[in-house]
Amino acid sequence: MFKAVQQPEYRDESALQKVIAELSGAPPLVTPWEVDRLRLKLADAAVGNRFLLQGGDCAERFDECKPDLIANRLKVLLQMSLVLIYGLFTPVVRVGRFAGQYAKPRSASREKKNGSQFPSYRGDIINGPGFSAEDREPDPHRMIQAYRHSTATLNYIRALGEGGFADLHHPEYWNLGFVANEGLRNEYQEIVDSILNAVKFMEAIAPNPIGEVERVAFFTSHEALLLPYEEALTRLHNMSGRVYNLSTHFPWIGMRSTDLDGAHVEYMRGIANPISVKLGPDTAASELPALLNLLDPDEIPGRLTLTTRFGVGNIEGVLPSLIDAVRRTGRTVLWCCDPMHGNTITLPNGVKTRRFESILGEMEQAFDIHASEGSILGGVHLELTGENVTECTGGAGGLQDSDLGRAYLSHVDPRLNGEQGLELAFSILRKRRRMQS
């Protein structure tokens, strides 16, 4: 029996089984051929021929499944990828933390506030964020709600793509409109103008419109945390004989659920999706090869992404040994940097935030360390939103701790806003250019 951690305790077992049965008979959210297409792109990123941009909300909310919010999430990823493609001359794989990122692991099972104590909020798929016994009671029917909201989100994303939302002829529409920093705004506009001129030139000499070359694609990802939900949407593909998690293209397992004898590792090793594994400062280099062998015994290209999340003060002391451990196995994996989670701090008033300078510092150190170790950093994983929130301090906008209360909307972890995301994309561009010069 494999131990399943970070799982809710449902009081009504019969209700849970009914929900699982309903989900097991529901149509899948993604298709096996979409999943396989992403895996091939990630294989390219692992050897430096593409770059992974993975980003989105810390935890999606049911009440935020709205067209404007969904479109803005896509816009910020488009905006950042536009900067990276133009500056790095490298195709970008866009993977959103959406259409399923409804569950969150928690370090404490219960939360205390004002003398009261209730189970921790674990994401809308499990319980509610309100601080009451009713809100915090795990409810299996929330899995049905999560499935329906994920379906609506994916349908709208696909409709936007088919409707020309990301048409290369109109990159000026991708601007979120609230980038206040004049330097960033002007730099971005120069890129937009250059792309428009390049498109016109290519169409003047090419027989087919450039928009037909490759349609902008978005893939989905979420942490495969709530195992009953993930298992209910796992299906056998009869043509290939392989088993896929069809709730998302790209599931990952978090730092708290990577035990070799754990249920999450056992589940993930059985699916054909490309998968990501989060590695933290406590990850032992000596145990990493065994984990990789379990999850990818056949060494399939694009199968494994290792996403590191150490903190700006820890990365230098941990990452080199992990890179060396993987190198000794002879494997090629996609290395990705998550500079967000290791840099979370709690202020004296209890508010969690992240310093932009720490996020940028960890990311830049990751590039340097991989280069010095003869490895490739092929992607970044960010918590960000298209809304003009004030949750992370610093950056060109100069947000201070005193600004956090102005538009702090997250119920779990602080996110970069659109302006900070754009600034980080320019920082990646400049870092890569410095390394190549």
N, C-alpha and C positions, 0 to 999 in steps of 0.2 A: 504494500500500500504506500503510495507516494503522498507526502505531506503537502497540503495546499495552504499556503500562507496568504494573509491579507484578504481573506474571504469573509463575507458577512454571515451572520447567524440568522437564518430565516425561521421564524416560529412556525409557519404553516407549511409543512412539507408537501401536502397535497396541492396547495396553490403553486408551489415552486415547480412541481412535476407537470402541472397543466401548462404553465408558461413555457417550460422547456419543450413540451410536446408541440405547442403552437409554433414556436420559433423553428423547430426542427422541420416543420412542414411548410414554412414560409419561403418565398423566393429568395435566392442569395442576393447580396448587395453588389458584389463585383463578380467578374467572370475569371475562370482559370487562364484564359489567353491574355487578359489584361495583367494578371499577376505575373505570368511568364515574361511578358514584354517589359515590365518593370525590372525583373531580375536581370535581364540582359543589359539594361541601361546601368544598373548598379554594378554589374561586372565591368563595364567600361569605366565607371567612376573609380573603381578600385585600382585601375592601372593608369589613372590620370587623364583619360580621354573624355570624361564628363565630370561635372561637379554636382553634388547633391545639396540641394537647399530644402531642408525639412523644417517646417515651422507652422505655428498656429497656437490656438488657445491652450492654456494650462489644463483647463477642464471645461468642456462645452456645457452649456446650460440649455435645458429644454425651452425656456422662455426666450432664448436668443436665436432660435431657429427662424430667422426673418431674412427676407431677401436682401435688404441693404447691408446687414451685418455679414451675411455670407459673401456677398459681392466684394465687400471691403477686405475680407480675409484673402480673397483671391488677388485683389488689386495689390496688396502690399507684397505678396509673393511675386507677382508679375513685375512690379516695380523693382524689387531687389534683383530678380533674375535678369532683368533687362540690363542693369548696371554690370552684372557679372559676365553675361554673355558678351556684351560690347567690349568690356575692358580686358577679359581673359581670353577671348576668342575660343571659348570652350562651351559646348552645349551644357545646359543646366537641367537637371532632373528636379522637377517641382513636386514635393510630397507634402501634403497638408496634414496637420494634426486636427482633422475634422471628420465629420460623418462617422463618429464612433468613439471619440475621446471623452467618454462620460464617466469613467471610473478612475479613482486616484488612490494610490497607496498612502497610508498615513503612518507616522512614526509612533503615534499613541492611539490606542483603541478607544479612549474616551477623552472628552474635552470638558474642562472645568471653566466656569464663568459665573461671577457674582454669586458664589456659594452653591451653584447648581452644577450637576454633572450628567452628561448624556453621551451616547456613542458618538464618535467623531463623524463628521461629514465625509463620505467616501465617494462623492460624485452623484449626479442626478440619476444614474442608472441603479443606484443602491438606496439612497435616502435623500432627504432634503437639507438645504443649508440652514434653515431656520433653527433656532436654538430652543427646541422643545422636544418632549418625549415622542410626540406624534410625528414631527418632522424627521427625527433621527431614527425612527424604526425602519429597518431594512424591509423593503416591499418588493417581492419578485415581479409584480406587475409593471414595475418601472422598466424592466427589460423590454417589454413590449413597446413602451413609450420610446425607449432609446432606439429600438429598431425602426419605428415609424419616423422619428425625427432624423435618423441617419438616412433613411430612404428619401425623405423630402430634400435633405441637404444635397445628396448625390444627384438627384433628379435636376435640381436647380443648377448645380455646377455643370452638369453635362449640357443642359439647355443653354447656359451662357456660352459654353465653348462652341456649340453648334451654331449659335446665333452671332458669332463674330466678336464676342466680348474681348478676345485676346488677338484680334486681327492685327497683324504687323503693320497694316496701312494706317492704323490709328493708335499708336502708342501714347499719344498725348492724352487719351482717355484714361490711361492707367494711373495718372497722378491722383493722389488722394485729396489734394486740395488744401490740406492744413499744414503743409511743411512750412513752418514759419521762418526757418533759418535761410537767409537770402543766398548764402554761399552754396548750400546744398541744393536749393531750388534752381539756381542758375546752372550748376554743374549737371544736374539731372536734365534740364532743358536742352543743354548742349548735346547730350547723348540722344535724346528724342529727335532733335533736328538732324543729327548725323544718320540715325537709322532711317528716317523718312527719305533722306537723299539717297542712301544706299539702296533702299527698296525701289525707288524710281529708276535708278541706274540699272539694277538687275532686270527689271521688267522691260527696260528699253532694249536689252540685248538678249533676253531669254525668251523662248517660245511660249512658256507657260507662266501664269501669274505666280509670284513668289509665295503667296499665301497657300498655294497647293503643295509646296515642297514638304512642309511638316506642320501639322496643326499643333498649337500649343496644348500640352496635356497636363492634367493634374492627377496625381495619384493620392490615395488616402492612407493614413496610418493611425494607429492608436496602440496604447499599451494593452496587451492581451492579459488583463488582470482578472476580470470576473470570469472564471472558467466555465460556469454553466452557460453563460451567454455565448462565449467563444465556441464551445463544443457543440451547441445547438445549431450554429451556423457553419459548421465544418462538414464538408461534403466529399464524397468519392466521385472523382471525375472518371466516368466509365471508359472514355476513349483512351486515356493515358494510364489508368489504373492508379493514379496518384490521389492523395487526399489534400484538399485545400481548405484553409480558413477563408471563407467567402464573405466575412463581415468587413474585410479590409484588404487592401493590397499588401500592406507592409506592417505586420504586427511586431511589437517589441516586448521584451521582458525587462523589467526594472531591476535595479541593483538589489532590491530586497527579495527577489524571487529567482535567484540564479543558483540555488543549491543543486548540486549534482543529483541528489536523490529527491528533489522536489517535484511537485506535480506540474509546475509551469514548464520546467525544462523537459519533462517527460512528454507533455502535450506538444511543445514546440518542435521537438525532434521528429514528431510524426507527420507534420504538415509540409507541403511542398513550397509554400510561400518563401520569398526572401524574408529573413528575420534580422532584427537588430537586438543586441545585448548591451545593456548599460553597464559600464565599468566605473567603479568609484575608487576613492583613495584606499579603501580596505581590500580591494581585489588583490588576491595573491597571484603573482606571476607563475608560481609553481603549479597552481590549480587550473590555470587558463587552458593549457593544451588538452586536458581531459574534458573540459567543457566544450571546446571546439570539436573534439572527436565525437562527443555525444550528439551535438546539434548538426554536424555536417560530416558524417563518416565518409561520404563519397567525394568530398571537396568539390562541390558544384560551383562554378563561377557565379558570383553575384548572390550566393545564398546567405553569406554572413556579413553583417555590418557590426563593427565594434564601436560603440558610441561612448566616448570618455567624458566623465563629469567629475572633476577633481576639486576645483577651486583654484583661484589664481596663486595661492600660496603653497599648493600641494603638487601641482602638475609636474614641476621639474623633478621632484623626488620620486614620482611614481611611473609616469608614462614611459621613460626609456626602458625600464625593465619589462614592461608589458609588450612593447614593440619587439624587444629581443626574444621574449618567450614565443611570440607568434612566428618570428623569423626562423627560429630553430625548428619549427614544425614544417617549414617549407610551404606554408599556405599563403595564398593571396586573399586578404580580406579587405573590405572597405573600411577605412578608418574615418570616423566622424567625430567632430568636437561638439559637445554640448557645454557651452560656457555659462549656462544659466544656473543650473541646480546647485553646483558647488559654491556659488557665490551669493546665496541667500543669507540675509542677516535680519535680525529682529531688533527693532528700535526699542528704547525704554518704554514707549507707550504701547508696545505689543504689536505694532504694525510691521509686517514683513516687507522688505524691499531688496533691490539689487542695485549695485553701483555700476553704471555703464562702463566706467573705467576698468573695473574688475572683470567684467564680461569681455571687453576688448582685450585686456591683458592676458586672460587665459587663452583666448583664441589665437592671439599673435604668438604666444609661447608654444602653442600646439603646432603651428606651422614651422616654427624654428626647430623644435625638437624632432619632428618627423624628418625634416630636411637633413639635420645632423646625423640622424640614424639611418639615412638612406631609405626612408619610408615615404609614403604619400598620404597627406591628409586630403581626403577626397570629398569632404562635405562638412556642413554645420547643421546643428539641430537647435532650434530656437523656440522659446515661448514668446509669441508676439501677437499683436492684434492690429486690425486696420482702424481701430477706434483711437481717438485722441485721449488716451488714458494717461494718468500720472501715477505710475506704480513703480517704475525704476527711475532712480535719480541720475543726474549727470547727462552727458551728451551735449550736442551743440545747443540744445534748448536751455541748458543750464538748470534743469529741475533740481530743487533742493528738498530736504526732508519736509520742510514746511509746505511744499506744494502737493504732497501726497494726498491730502484730504480733498483736493479739488475734484479729482475724477478717478478715484480708486474703486474699480468695479469688480476686480477678481475676488472670488470666494475662497481661493486656495493660494496660488503662488503669483507673484508680481510678473507682469509681462512688459516687453518693450512696446512702445507705441510705434505708429507708422514712420514718424520722423526718425526715431532712434534706429528702427530697422533699416531704413535707407542709409543712414550714416554708417551702420555696421557693414552694409554691402560695399560702400565706397572704401571702408577700411580694409576689407578683404582684398579688394582690387589693388589698393596701394601696396599692401603687404606682399601680395604675389608678384607685383611688378618689381618691388625692391629686391625680392629673392631671385628674380630672373635676370636682373641687371648686373 
